[in-house]
Amino acid sequence: MFERGTPRRHDYQMPIIISFEQCKNTGKKDETINLSVRGETKDMSKTGIAFIVPSIRLREYYLVGENRTLDVELNLPDGKVKMQVVGQRYEQLSDEHSSTNSYIIGASISEMADDDRSVYEDFLRVGNKTEISAGTLELGTDKS
């Protein structure tokens, strides 16, 4: 059971792209660079999202800290959803069978367009329709 006021988390692994723009002073003029990384979600709620990425930083810029706003593009079955999030915490995931690192980042949702919020919250309510359909077929088998 969860505490009153705590949003329910939904465990869904969906493709995600995290990006942000950074202004870089090159000496003569300021240059804006767009940095991005692909990953997948770990869990989602109405107010936050956790995702797994292969690196905690892009170049010298950390994904968590300094109240950095991240642009997120989430690929859901009913379409792409865009939102802005702020990383709150991270943890390195260890896999003794792999030489690569990955990180789980917990972020709070700071901004989302109304249309995107509608698609996102519908997904949280209904879930992945293909998983539900597959489960229904399995449950419909006849026991003899």
Buried (B, 14 or more C-beta within 10 A) or exposed (E): EEEEEEEEBBEBEBBBBBBBEBEEEEEEEEEEEEBEBEBBBBBBBBEBBBBBBEBBBBEEBBBBEEEBBBBBBBEBEEEEBBBBBBBEEBEEEEEEEEEEEBBBBBBEBEEBEEEBBEBBEEBBEEBBEEEEEEEEEEEEEEEE
